[in-house]
Amino acid sequence: MVLFTGLLRAEQPVAYSHKQHLALGLDCLDCHSTADTRAKATIPSVQKCMLCHAKVATDKPEVKKVAAYFNSKREIPWERVYGFPASALVKFQHAPHMRAKVACSTCHGDMTQAVAAQRVVNHTMGTCLSCHRQNRAPEDCTACHY
């Protein structure tokens, strides 16, 4: 049973390189700030992007696109590449995985090499259960499903 829904690789409105940003020393939580406290690791708002890009790399074409969204008071319409369909009845929570010190790369792959938003890990019940077994995490149905 495949639990994931989304795109393998999405055409994004702004060419965002995780590789480039992580090479600068940023951490996943710098942009996906709710991953350690809430269910979802939110996609950053245009305001968050502009915290740096109001002064950094302002001459770059992709940063100009970000600034245009900000100036028009519009969020960047990012396309999600990870998620679960409602029919899977999955109640995935990022926060417990962060508390258990599961590396982001375990579920999202090596983002230090990602130059485009793309899904590099397929989430299935089998992959999740294997990880839970290896890490002695709960395996009962209600741990992940409602």
VMD Tcl script that draws the C-alpha trace (Angstrom):
set ca {
  {0.00 0.00 0.00}
  {1.53 3.31 -1.05}
  {0.66 6.01 1.45}
  {2.20 8.94 -0.36}
  {0.33 11.31 -2.60}
  {2.02 14.07 -4.47}
  {4.36 14.73 -7.29}
  {7.65 13.01 -7.99}
  {9.05 16.31 -9.14}
  {7.10 19.54 -9.20}
  {7.49 22.52 -11.46}
  {7.87 25.22 -8.86}
  {7.14 28.92 -9.34}
  {10.63 29.74 -8.03}
  {13.67 27.55 -8.65}
  {14.67 26.72 -5.07}
  {17.82 24.73 -4.35}
  {17.98 22.96 -0.99}
  {21.58 22.11 -1.85}
  {22.55 25.77 -2.16}
  {20.81 26.86 1.04}
  {22.07 23.93 3.14}
  {25.63 24.56 1.88}
  {25.35 28.03 3.46}
  {24.84 26.39 6.85}
  {21.06 26.60 7.08}
  {19.26 23.78 8.86}
  {15.92 22.24 7.85}
  {14.25 23.89 10.86}
  {15.44 27.33 9.79}
  {12.81 27.27 7.02}
  {10.51 24.41 8.05}
  {10.18 25.81 11.54}
  {7.14 23.87 12.76}
  {8.58 20.40 12.06}
  {9.67 20.00 15.67}
  {6.46 21.29 17.26}
  {3.54 20.43 14.98}
  {2.24 17.72 12.71}
  {3.32 19.39 9.50}
  {6.65 20.83 8.53}
  {5.22 23.87 6.87}
  {6.42 25.26 3.59}
  {7.96 28.63 4.47}
  {6.00 31.79 3.85}
  {7.28 34.42 1.45}
  {7.81 36.61 4.53}
  {10.22 34.04 5.95}
  {12.16 33.96 2.67}
  {12.40 37.73 2.72}
  {13.96 37.73 6.19}
  {17.19 36.88 4.39}
  {16.46 37.89 0.83}
  {15.57 41.50 1.57}
  {19.38 41.93 1.65}
  {20.94 38.71 0.38}
  {21.30 37.89 -3.34}
  {18.76 40.55 -4.30}
  {20.17 40.73 -7.83}
  {19.50 37.04 -8.58}
  {16.54 36.33 -10.91}
  {14.90 33.77 -8.58}
  {15.21 36.08 -5.58}
  {13.58 38.81 -7.66}
  {10.64 36.44 -8.17}
  {10.41 35.92 -4.40}
  {10.48 39.69 -3.87}
  {7.73 40.16 -6.47}
  {5.46 37.73 -4.57}
  {6.27 39.54 -1.32}
  {5.65 42.99 -2.80}
  {2.31 41.89 -4.25}
  {1.36 40.44 -0.82}
  {0.96 36.95 -2.30}
  {2.31 33.66 -1.02}
  {4.51 31.66 -3.36}
  {2.29 28.85 -4.72}
  {4.72 26.02 -3.96}
  {3.71 22.52 -5.05}
  {3.95 19.92 -2.27}
  {5.94 16.82 -3.13}
  {5.31 14.90 0.12}
  {2.05 14.13 1.86}
  {-0.52 11.43 2.55}
  {-3.91 11.08 0.87}
  {-6.94 11.42 3.13}
  {-7.93 7.86 2.19}
  {-4.81 6.50 3.94}
  {-6.16 7.80 7.27}
  {-2.60 8.61 8.34}
  {-2.07 10.97 11.24}
  {1.63 11.54 10.63}
  {3.31 13.89 13.06}
  {6.75 15.39 12.43}
  {7.30 16.46 16.05}
  {7.60 12.97 17.65}
  {10.03 11.95 14.92}
  {12.14 15.04 15.63}
  {12.08 14.28 19.38}
  {13.23 10.73 18.57}
  {16.11 12.31 16.63}
  {15.07 10.78 13.31}
  {17.16 12.66 10.76}
  {15.19 14.55 8.11}
  {17.18 12.61 5.49}
  {15.65 9.34 6.70}
  {12.30 10.29 5.20}
  {13.28 12.98 2.72}
  {16.61 11.77 1.37}
  {19.86 13.71 1.13}
  {18.62 17.25 0.61}
  {22.22 18.52 0.57}
  {22.22 17.31 -3.06}
  {18.69 18.41 -4.05}
  {18.61 21.21 -6.58}
  {14.84 20.96 -7.14}
  {11.85 20.02 -5.03}
  {11.38 16.35 -5.67}
  {10.33 13.24 -3.81}
  {13.30 10.94 -3.35}
  {11.80 8.58 -0.75}
  {8.52 6.73 -1.24}
  {6.57 6.34 1.96}
  {4.75 3.03 2.20}
  {3.37 1.20 5.18}
  {6.28 -1.21 4.76}
  {8.98 1.45 4.90}
  {7.35 3.10 7.91}
  {6.88 -0.21 9.77}
  {10.46 -1.27 9.04}
  {11.76 1.95 10.51}
  {9.46 1.64 13.54}
  {10.69 -1.91 14.15}
  {14.36 -0.96 13.80}
  {13.91 1.92 16.23}
  {11.54 0.16 18.64}
  {8.78 2.68 17.95}
  {5.08 1.82 18.31}
  {3.77 -0.58 15.68}
  {0.10 -0.72 16.57}
  {-2.28 0.65 13.95}
  {-3.45 3.55 16.08}
  {0.08 4.93 16.36}
  {-0.18 6.12 12.75}
  {-3.80 5.72 11.66}
  {-7.14 7.05 12.86}
}
mol new
graphics top color blue
foreach p $ca { graphics top sphere $p radius 0.5 }
foreach p [lrange $ca 0 end-1] q [lrange $ca 1 end] { graphics top cylinder $p $q radius 0.2 }
display resetview
